[in-house]
Amino acid sequence: MTSYFIQALDRQGAIALAHRIQCSDDLDALSASVRGSDYHAIEIWHDTRLVARVKLDSASLDPADARNL
């Protein structure tokens, strides 16, 4: 199991909530994080590596998002 740091972001992009989860891999961490993100955008981190950023609702993408896909 690998430790991931999950950050829930408010609509302005500030961290609203953060916690650690243990998952088998990046996809498991993404799946677990998305299930709990009904009201916040989230970022999933493994150490200093940004694994994924999931935007809230229909938030528009910007060019920096491409590096996270």
C-alpha positions as CSV (number, residue, x, y, z in Angstrom):
1,M,0.0,0.0,0.0
2,T,1.1,3.5,-0.8
3,S,0.3,6.7,1.1
4,Y,-1.4,9.5,-0.8
5,F,-2.2,13.0,0.3
6,I,-5.7,14.2,-0.7
7,Q,-6.5,17.9,-0.8
8,A,-10.1,19.2,-1.2
9,L,-10.1,22.7,-2.7
10,D,-12.7,25.4,-2.4
11,R,-14.0,27.3,-5.3
12,Q,-11.1,29.8,-5.1
13,G,-8.5,27.0,-5.1
14,A,-7.6,27.2,-1.5
15,I,-7.2,24.0,0.6
16,A,-10.5,23.3,2.4
17,L,-9.6,19.9,3.8
18,A,-6.6,17.6,3.6
19,H,-6.0,14.0,4.6
20,R,-3.9,10.9,3.9
21,I,-5.2,7.6,2.5
22,Q,-3.5,4.3,1.8
23,C,-4.1,2.9,-1.7
24,S,-2.6,0.2,-3.9
25,D,-1.8,2.5,-6.8
26,D,-2.6,5.9,-8.5
27,L,-5.9,4.7,-10.0
28,D,-7.1,3.3,-6.6
29,A,-6.3,6.7,-5.0
30,L,-8.1,8.6,-7.8
31,S,-11.1,6.3,-7.5
32,A,-11.2,6.7,-3.7
33,S,-10.8,10.4,-3.8
34,V,-13.5,11.1,-6.5
35,R,-16.0,9.1,-4.5
36,G,-15.7,11.6,-1.7
37,S,-15.5,14.8,-3.7
38,D,-19.1,15.8,-4.3
39,Y,-18.6,19.4,-3.2
40,H,-14.9,20.1,-3.8
41,A,-12.3,19.9,-6.5
42,I,-9.5,17.6,-5.4
43,E,-5.7,17.1,-5.8
44,I,-4.1,13.8,-5.2
45,W,-0.4,13.8,-4.3
46,H,2.2,11.0,-3.8
47,D,5.0,12.6,-2.0
48,T,5.9,15.7,-4.1
49,R,4.3,14.3,-7.3
50,L,0.9,15.6,-8.3
51,V,-1.0,12.5,-9.4
52,A,-4.2,14.1,-10.5
53,R,-6.4,17.2,-10.2
54,V,-10.1,16.7,-10.5
55,K,-12.1,19.9,-11.2
56,L,-15.5,20.6,-9.6
57,D,-18.6,20.3,-11.7
58,S,-18.1,21.9,-15.1
59,A,-15.1,24.1,-14.2
60,S,-13.1,25.0,-17.2
61,L,-9.7,23.6,-17.9
62,D,-6.6,25.7,-18.4
63,P,-3.3,24.8,-20.1
64,A,-1.6,23.8,-16.8
65,D,-4.2,21.0,-16.4
66,A,-2.7,19.1,-19.4
67,R,0.3,18.0,-17.3
68,N,-2.0,16.3,-14.9
69,L,-4.0,14.2,-17.3
